Amino acid sequence: MAKPLRSLAGQVVAITGGGRGIGRATAAALLAHGARVAIGDIESELAERTARELGGGAIGLPLDVTDRASFAAFLDQVEDRLGPLEVLINNAGIMPIGPFVEETDACADRMIDINLRGLIYGSKLALERFLPRQRGHLVQIASAAGKFGFSGGATYCATKHAVVGLSESLRQELRGTGIGVSVVMPTVVNTELGSGLVMTRGFKPVEPDDVANAIVEALQTGRFEVYVPKSLTGMVRFVALTPRSAAEAISRWIRGDQVLARPDHVARAAYEARMEETIARAAKEPPAPALPVEPAAPAAEQPAPEPQKAPVS
Ligand SMILES: NC(=O)c1ccc[n+]([C@@H]2O[C@H](COP(=O)([O-])OP(=O)(O)OC[C@H]3O[C@@H](n4cnc5c(N)ncnc54)[C@H](O)[C@@H]3O)[C@@H](O)[C@H]2O)c1
């Protein structure tokens, strides 16, 4: 007999990068299931506006996932206003694309900071809250780019592979604690981030609502691996069993090698302008250090330094 679905009514859910796109659609879907939803976004006015437009008691708050203090303050406010956090959806992410050797270090740093470092901060801050209560669910928004490599998106793929690896590790580490983990891996989704990309043969464009519904289902069932569309599951399993040269030939045939490599820059202009702005701003104002620097202990209380050991490797 199928397990009964978990109710989401009254659950407190925080969504990062929820001002638009997949995050916004997920907020709407969760509100429709009776959840209490907080939207965090680096564009704080957009977060507030989205919350107002969605209604249902949703709140919009400022959040920069790359700044640990901002993330902690966001979750504190969510708990003060809505109650104990039960679900964190680590959704904020960026995808500036182009040939790897032409990518600036500032661009790579920004992607790593938002897509990976921010998700690590969020996962730790949420788990600090979940573990004493022995309940909670982390939803990590990765991508099909967390399972396959795509020309034109090397650093993006690296961050998403890292998110998949982190999620697989956390699933093992959290076994038996009552805390769930899901990793969500969509193909190209019809949002600003996905604008102007080449579609692969055999896959229809996915809408943000499709991803939102898959997230709702994962929370109801506790599913770990969430592919959107579901047919991607078969492709991942097939490729895992196929010799690399054959898998790459199939990928080329379905235009997988063009998805991130041949964008329509006109259709993508608004997104590319937003990316240039976020990368330039971060390069000028690097985020505050993650942890406060402890004042040095008085010299007398400092333990004697350990004798130097030979390096292990
Ligand atoms: N759209 C796609 O084709 C697609 C496919 C697979 C996976 N994804 C992943 O889904 C997630 C959402 O993507 P989307 O398509 O909705 O993108 P989007 O650009 O439409 O929305 C992302 C939101 O994140 C916010 N954000 C950016 N930096 C932030 C920061 N430092 N702190 C807080 N918020 C920040 C943005 O302001 C924006 O509102 C991303 O992680 C993305 O990698 C997207």
The ligand as an SDF file (V2000), in Angstrom:
LIG
                    3D

 44 48  0  0  0  0  0  0  0  0999 V2000
   15.6860   28.1250  -15.1200 N   0  0  0  0  0  0  0  0  0  0  0  0
   16.3230   27.0130  -15.4260 C   0  0  0  0  0  0  0  0  0  0  0  0
   16.4530   26.6300  -16.6110 O   0  0  0  0  0  0  0  0  0  0  0  0
   16.8870   26.1470  -14.3150 C   0  0  0  0  0  0  0  0  0  0  0  0
   17.1540   24.8040  -14.5910 C   0  0  0  0  0  0  0  0  0  0  0  0
   17.6900   24.0110  -13.5960 C   0  0  0  0  0  0  0  0  0  0  0  0
   17.9550   24.5590  -12.3330 C   0  0  0  0  0  0  0  0  0  0  0  0
   17.6850   25.8630  -12.0980 N   0  0  0  0  0  0  0  0  0  0  0  0
   18.0110   26.3950  -10.7620 C   0  0  0  0  0  0  0  0  0  0  0  0
   16.8260   26.8620  -10.1510 O   0  0  0  0  0  0  0  0  0  0  0  0
   17.1260   27.9350   -9.2440 C   0  0  0  0  0  0  0  0  0  0  0  0
   16.2110   29.1030   -9.5130 C   0  0  0  0  0  0  0  0  0  0  0  0
   16.4240   29.5370  -10.8540 O   0  0  0  0  0  0  0  0  0  0  0  0
   15.4010   30.4670  -11.6490 P   0  0  0  0  0  0  0  0  0  0  0  0
   15.3890   29.9530  -13.0310 O   0  0  0  0  0  0  0  0  0  0  0  0
   14.1260   30.6250  -10.9150 O   0  0  0  0  0  0  0  0  0  0  0  0
   16.2430   31.8310  -11.6340 O   0  0  0  0  0  0  0  0  0  0  0  0
   15.7340   33.3660  -11.5550 P   0  0  0  0  0  0  0  0  0  0  0  0
   16.8750   34.1890  -11.9760 O   0  0  0  0  0  0  0  0  0  0  0  0
   14.4260   33.5100  -12.2390 O   0  0  0  0  0  0  0  0  0  0  0  0
   15.4810   33.5530   -9.9820 O   0  0  0  0  0  0  0  0  0  0  0  0
   16.5260   33.4510   -9.0390 C   0  0  0  0  0  0  0  0  0  0  0  0
   16.2740   34.4050   -7.8830 C   0  0  0  0  0  0  0  0  0  0  0  0
   17.4020   34.3010   -6.9780 O   0  0  0  0  0  0  0  0  0  0  0  0
   17.6770   35.6050   -6.4740 C   0  0  0  0  0  0  0  0  0  0  0  0
   19.0550   35.7030   -5.9960 N   0  0  0  0  0  0  0  0  0  0  0  0
   20.1880   35.8240   -6.7470 C   0  0  0  0  0  0  0  0  0  0  0  0
   21.2530   35.9870   -5.9440 N   0  0  0  0  0  0  0  0  0  0  0  0
   20.8060   35.9330   -4.6720 C   0  0  0  0  0  0  0  0  0  0  0  0
   21.4510   36.0240   -3.4010 C   0  0  0  0  0  0  0  0  0  0  0  0
   22.7650   36.2450   -3.2860 N   0  0  0  0  0  0  0  0  0  0  0  0
   20.6970   35.9220   -2.2890 N   0  0  0  0  0  0  0  0  0  0  0  0
   19.3560   35.7470   -2.3860 C   0  0  0  0  0  0  0  0  0  0  0  0
   18.6860   35.6820   -3.5610 N   0  0  0  0  0  0  0  0  0  0  0  0
   19.4120   35.7640   -4.6900 C   0  0  0  0  0  0  0  0  0  0  0  0
   17.4140   36.5200   -7.6740 C   0  0  0  0  0  0  0  0  0  0  0  0
   17.2260   37.8820   -7.2780 O   0  0  0  0  0  0  0  0  0  0  0  0
   16.1770   35.8800   -8.2930 C   0  0  0  0  0  0  0  0  0  0  0  0
   14.9920   36.4600   -7.8030 O   0  0  0  0  0  0  0  0  0  0  0  0
   18.6160   28.2390   -9.4280 C   0  0  0  0  0  0  0  0  0  0  0  0
   19.3520   27.5980   -8.4150 O   0  0  0  0  0  0  0  0  0  0  0  0
   18.9290   27.6070  -10.7790 C   0  0  0  0  0  0  0  0  0  0  0  0
   20.2820   27.2480  -10.9070 O   0  0  0  0  0  0  0  0  0  0  0  0
   17.1430   26.6710  -13.0510 C   0  0  0  0  0  0  0  0  0  0  0  0
  1  2  1  0
  2  3  2  0
  2  4  1  0
  4  5  1  0
  4 44  2  0
  5  6  2  0
  6  7  1  0
  7  8  2  0
  8  9  1  0
  8 44  1  0
  9 10  1  0
  9 42  1  0
 10 11  1  0
 11 12  1  0
 11 40  1  0
 12 13  1  0
 13 14  1  0
 14 15  2  0
 14 16  1  0
 14 17  1  0
 17 18  1  0
 18 19  2  0
 18 20  1  0
 18 21  1  0
 21 22  1  0
 22 23  1  0
 23 24  1  0
 23 38  1  0
 24 25  1  0
 25 26  1  0
 25 36  1  0
 26 27  1  0
 26 35  1  0
 27 28  2  0
 28 29  1  0
 29 30  1  0
 29 35  2  0
 30 31  1  0
 30 32  2  0
 32 33  1  0
 33 34  2  0
 34 35  1  0
 36 37  1  0
 36 38  1  0
 38 39  1  0
 40 41  1  0
 40 42  1  0
 42 43  1  0
M  CHG  2   8   1  16  -1
M  END
$$$$
